[in-house]
């Protein structure tokens, strides 16, 4: 008796052919089982990263004032002469040419303004509006209003302007003006001053050169004058 026949008899299968078929099927089943138990499950693909929608727009809340006469017609910190009927504003740090939507939190009015000047230099205030913008926002009567600022378009900061200065502050008291002037001269810097809104006087280090040099000097002076900021010369005051 052959080994195949003995296997058939022990398996209870009637004929060698059926036994062979049975053995083949059993072998295939074992192979399939082995594959099923040894083949690792496919790894899930990592989720595709979500597209970034960009950084959130700059916002700021605080108090806004406005300025008109006697500054109408005087050069702004960015150079052009101040038009109090235009839709402009002064901000301490936003680049010149920045467009800002201003929300009056007291009455819900909105207005878009162009940043073309520096200020205000009064604690708690973040924006100095032109008279035209103040009228649209309902700020003429109150004088100072609560606002929220939203940058809609960031300005280029006038990088090609050849003449830049560093404004260290705007002071109400003459003695503070003189002290700042003396301190800057003591550092070997040329100085000039001019009236600012709110009865203040701007004090600047001048004859510096381009924007990069002015920004570097502003960072150096910031330890002594936290509000120091680079600004275009503006063609003279």
Buried (B, 14 or more C-beta within 10 A) or exposed (E): EEEEEEBBEEEEBEEEEEBBEBBEEEEEEEEEEEEEEEEEEEEEEEEEEEEEEEEEEEEBEEBBBBBBEEBBEBBBBBBBEBBBEBBBBBBBEBBBBBBBBBBBEEEEBEBBBBBBBBBBBBEEBBBBBBBBBBBBBBBBEBEBBBBBBBBEEBBEBBEEBEBBBBBBBBBEEEEBBBEBBEBBEEEEBEBBBBBBBBEBBBBBBBEBEBBEEBBBBBEEBBEEBEBBBBBBBBEEB
